[in-house]
Each structure stands twice: as C-alpha cells, then as structure tokens.
C-alpha cells in the first residue's frame, strides 16, 4: 500500500498507510527511524511501538510491543510479537523497496483495510 507523508520535520515524520492483512507493508519515509509508534485509526483500539534495539537485523529480537483495548471492561493490555512472527522491523533500502520501516505480516497489527497513522523518530 502507498504511504502518505502527513507531516515532516527535522526529528520526525508522521505517515499514513493501510494494512493488507498477512502481507507486509513497507512504509517508505526516507530514513530508517530509531523509533516508531503507530495507531490503528480505523477502530482506535490498537497502538504498537518499535525501536531499533528490537530489530533482529541489529542483533535484537524484533519484538513489537502493542497495546490493545480488550472487550472485557476496556482494560489495556501489553503483548509482544516474537522475532520472526511478523512484527515491525527496519526497512534499509537494500532491496530497492524504500527506506523506513515495515509493518509485518502479523494480523494483530496489520489488519486488512485498516488505516494506520505512524510517527517515526530519527
């Protein structure tokens, strides 16, 4: 899906993209961010975060933390997506796919037809 840059400054970019469910979404923002925070604006119930230290490509575990509102009482819960399970990761441009980050294939954070607004910091 296409990435739309909503705002850009010296330290961060706010971008919008749409999930496709089960297929990774490359979010090309022009640089590999040090941290990303995304909100599912379709339903507002999922927010997920990532930082470079969690990227498997740099020796970390490629964990994506996400916050989801539960249906039972609206309590907020924190969960992780294990390495290799389709979380967020960096997009370094080496495959000609852009530079930024990837919303992986995990359908907890990549729901078909859902719009995501993401803020990425340098």
Phi, psi and omega in degrees: 000154181284147175259134175247124176279119181271323175202155182214138171218190184293334185252340187207167175227139169250124184231158178236140176210173181237134178288153179238357176066099176089350176240130182299146179245116176278125180251099185273109180243000176096354176203159175274117184285159174272338181204146180223141174225125183236148177234132173284104183275354176289316179236349177070010186261352181233131174229134180227151185229157180204150170221161185302328179297345180262007185272124179304331181293339180251019176094358179276203186247005178052043179272138172248123173274138175222149180247130181228134175286125179277158179282341181268094175082358178071017178296146178268133179236149180248130178225165177236157174248122185291159177308136178080003183257018172084033176278206176275150175205169180283156178236103190267001176083358184294336180261013181071024185256006182107176181232126181164245180212165182241128167273112190289190188278351182296122186280005169285323181250351182233084182263132182303129176080358180273138178271139180234133170253127184235138173249126182239129180256146177291000000 
